[in-house]
Every structure is written in C-alpha cells, then in structure tokens.
C-alpha cells in the first residue's frame, strides 16, 4: 500500500487540487484528510506527510489561493495600459473573475487570512493585495488620485468589488454580465477619488 503513496509526481499539489474540488463541490465541512487520501488514491497516512492536520491543509489551500490571486492581479496590471484608469479596471476585472470562479475558495482564503496562527496565509494575502496598493500609490504619486492612505483607498475598492461578486453569487444581479457592472463601479470610484 505504501508504494501507492508515491504514485503522484507531486502528491502535495494533487492533494491541494482535490481539496479545492471538494470545497467547491461540497463545502469546507466535507473536507477530511482520510477522505482526501481515498479520493486521491493514496494511503490514508500519505497526506500527513504534507499536512499535519486538517487545519494545515486548509491553511495551505488558502495560501495557494492568495498566491494565484496575486499572480492574476499582477498579470492584469502588466497587460494594461500604464494609466491609472486602465490599470484599476484591469485589476478589478481580474479580482471579480477570480472571485466568481473560485467563490468557495475565496471564502476559505478570507477566513484563513484572519485566523490566529495563520501567518503564512496572512503574508500571502499581503503579497497579493500589494499589487493593488502599488497601483493606487503610483496614481497618487502622479496626481491622478487624491492623496491619503493607499490602504484605505484599496479597502474601499475591494469592498465594492467583493460586494458585487456577493450580489452576483446571491442572484441579485440576475443573469446580467458582471463585466460592464464592474467597469461602471470602478468608473464611479475613480470619479470620487480623482484629484480635483
């Protein structure tokens, strides 16, 4: 049976991928190391080589989620025109796309970010959101946005975007395409944040 535990080239990645599927399909409560081992086709003790317990698995999943979110945000900013509006619109679309495609994972990510003892999750979140802070700070330096604490401005923007994804998930936006709603919201935010 032990030989089966080495069947996967990268068992840790396989376990995390299957754990994310479980969270998406059945919720966090359905996730157990023993069930994960069975579904991945390894011995029931194999996951413990990578995750000491269920909470360590959840933290690793949340951390990986923030890493992926950060990569998506970075790619969006890199691919945008250099002006503030284009960069913030690209960031907003990337965040909403991630949030709607990975709603259950995002919920787990935010829960992990605030859990005491989850320093690696918190650090991964800080790195992911540093992308948005950088865009806002750059726009403040060039005079495109009002001065002030960039973190405070980023929180307002994130709350708006997160609210839109929650409304969409709750069916309150109907079948409406979220892209124009996001663009409109960012436009209104920028109108309020522009230096007069």
C-alpha positions in Angstrom: 0.0 0.0 0.0 2.9 2.4 0.7 4.0 2.2 -2.9 0.7 3.8 -3.9 1.5 7.0 -2.0 4.3 7.7 -4.4 2.1 7.3 -7.5 1.7 11.0 -7.9 4.7 13.0 -9.2 3.7 15.8 -6.8 1.4 14.5 -4.1 1.1 17.8 -2.3 -0.2 19.5 -5.5 -2.6 16.6 -6.2 -4.0 16.8 -2.7 -4.5 20.5 -2.8 -6.2 20.3 -6.2 -8.6 17.6 -5.0 -9.2 19.5 -1.7 -10.1 22.6 -3.7 -12.6 20.5 -5.8 -14.1 19.2 -2.6 -14.5 22.7 -1.1 -16.1 23.9 -4.4 -18.5 20.9 -4.8 -19.4 20.1 -1.2 -18.0 22.9 1.1 -15.3 23.1 3.7 -17.1 20.8 6.1 -16.8 17.9 3.8 -13.0 18.0 3.7 -11.1 15.4 5.6 -7.6 14.1 5.2 -8.7 10.4 5.2 -11.4 11.1 2.5 -8.9 13.2 0.5 -6.4 10.3 0.6 -9.0 7.9 -0.6 -10.1 10.2 -3.4 -6.5 10.8 -4.5 -5.7 7.1 -4.4 -3.0 7.1 -1.7 -2.7 5.5 1.7 -4.7 7.2 4.4 -1.4 8.4 6.1 0.1 9.9 3.0 -1.5 13.4 3.3 0.0 13.8 6.8 3.5 13.9 5.2 2.5 17.3 3.8 -0.2 18.5 6.1 0.0 17.7 9.8 -3.8 18.0 10.3 -6.9 19.3 8.5 -6.3 22.9 9.5 -2.8 22.8 8.0 -4.4 21.6 4.8 -7.0 24.4 4.9 -4.2 27.0 5.5 -2.2 25.6 2.6 -5.2 25.8 0.4 -5.9 29.4 1.4 -2.2 30.4 1.0 -2.1 28.8 -2.5 -5.4 30.7 -3.4 -3.8 34.0 -2.4 -0.7 33.2 -4.5 -2.9 32.5 -7.5 -4.9 35.6 -6.9 -1.8 37.7 -6.7 -0.5 36.2 -10.0 -3.8 37.0 -11.7 -3.7 40.6 -10.4 0.0 41.1 -11.4 -0.7 39.7 -14.9 -3.7 42.0 -15.3 -1.7 45.1 -14.3 1.2 44.1 -16.6 -1.1 43.7 -19.5 -2.9 47.0 -19.0 -2.1 50.5 -20.4 0.0 52.4 -17.9 -2.6 55.0 -16.9 -4.5 54.7 -13.6 -7.9 54.0 -15.1 -6.8 51.1 -17.3 -4.7 49.5 -14.5 -7.5 49.7 -12.0 -10.1 48.5 -14.5 -7.8 45.5 -15.3 -7.3 44.8 -11.6 -11.0 44.9 -10.9 -11.8 42.6 -13.7 -9.1 40.1 -12.6 -10.4 40.2 -9.0 -14.0 39.7 -9.9 -13.1 36.9 -12.4 -11.2 35.1 -9.7 -13.9 35.7 -7.0 -16.7 34.4 -9.2 -14.8 31.3 -10.5 -13.5 30.4 -7.0 -16.2 31.7 -4.6 -15.8 28.8 -2.1 -12.0 29.1 -2.1 -12.2 32.8 -1.7 -14.4 32.4 1.4 -11.8 30.0 2.8 -9.0 32.4 1.9 -10.5 35.3 3.8 -11.4 33.1 6.8 -7.8 31.8 6.9 -6.3 35.3 6.5 -7.9 36.4 9.8 -7.2 33.2 11.7 -4.8 33.5 14.6 -1.6 31.5 13.9 -2.0 31.5 10.1 0.9 33.8 9.4 1.8 32.2 6.0 -1.8 32.8 4.8 -1.7 36.4 6.0 1.6 37.0 4.3 0.4 35.5 1.1 -2.7 37.8 1.3 -0.5 40.9 1.9 1.6 40.0 -1.2 -1.5 39.5 -3.4 -3.0 42.8 -2.4 0.3 44.7 -2.6 -0.4 44.8 -6.3 -3.5 46.9 -5.9 -1.7 49.1 -3.3 1.1 49.7 -5.7 -1.2 50.8 -8.5 -3.0 53.2 -6.1 0.2 54.6 -4.6 1.6 55.1 -8.2 -1.6 57.0 -9.2 -1.3 59.2 -6.0 2.3 60.0 -6.9 1.4 61.1 -10.4 -1.5 63.2 -9.0 -4.2 61.1 -10.7 -5.8 60.1 -7.3 -6.3 62.0 -4.1 -3.6 61.8 -1.5 -4.1 59.7 1.6 -3.5 56.2 2.9 -3.4 53.9 -0.2 -4.5 51.0 2.0 -7.7 52.8 2.9 -8.5 53.6 -0.7 -7.8 49.9 -1.6 -10.2 48.7 1.1 -13.0 50.8 -0.4 -12.3 49.5 -3.9 -12.1 45.9 -2.6 -15.3 46.2 -0.6 -17.1 47.4 -3.7 -15.8 44.6 -5.9 -16.4 41.9 -3.2 -19.9 43.3 -2.8 -20.6 43.0 -6.5 -19.4 39.4 -6.5 -21.6 38.6 -3.5 -24.6 40.2 -5.2 -23.9 38.1 -8.3 -23.5 34.9 -6.3 -26.7 35.6 -4.4 -28.6 36.0 -7.7 -29.4 39.7 -7.0 -27.8 40.8 -10.3 -29.7 38.2 -12.3 -28.1 36.9 -15.4 -26.5 40.3 -16.1 -22.9 40.1 -17.3 -20.7 41.4 -14.5 -18.1 43.0 -16.7 -20.0 46.2 -17.5 -21.2 46.4 -13.9 -17.6 46.2 -12.7 -16.4 48.8 -15.2 -19.2 51.2 -14.2 -18.4 50.7 -10.4 -14.7 51.4 -11.0 -15.5 54.5 -13.1 -17.7 55.8 -10.2 -15.0 55.0 -7.6 -12.4 56.8 -9.7 -14.7 59.8 -10.2 -14.8 60.2 -6.4 -11.1 59.5 -5.9 -9.7 61.7 -8.6 -7.7 64.8 -7.6 -9.8 67.9 -8.5 
